[in-house]
């Protein structure tokens, strides 16, 4: 039996051996992402823009993104929520992802003592802060 001379045997340092599989995995992931085989993120849309609040006297009216489709009235002195009123209902289709069905309020302004509210669908509503009556504008 012949023996291989010691100088001919090449040993690979352990830190080099571990990098090769990691590089292979990284290259494979980059390739799959570039081909669209793996979606880069599950979020389908960006967070909604902040809607400026409207102040009437000591009450602030806001449209928080966490209360989609609602206007919230808050006492400016105590910062206590006075009430919240649903402006429109969002009907969900269980066959679709929830975030693509979200409909956020895009603007809130004061018009003749009432709140004028617009949403992402282009719908316009009027809210009477005194009675909390909601009217959809045609």
Helices and strands as residue ranges (DSSP letters): G 6-8, H 14-35, E 54-56, E 59-62, E 70-75, E 81-86, G 98-100, E 105-111, E 114-119, E 124-128, E 134-137
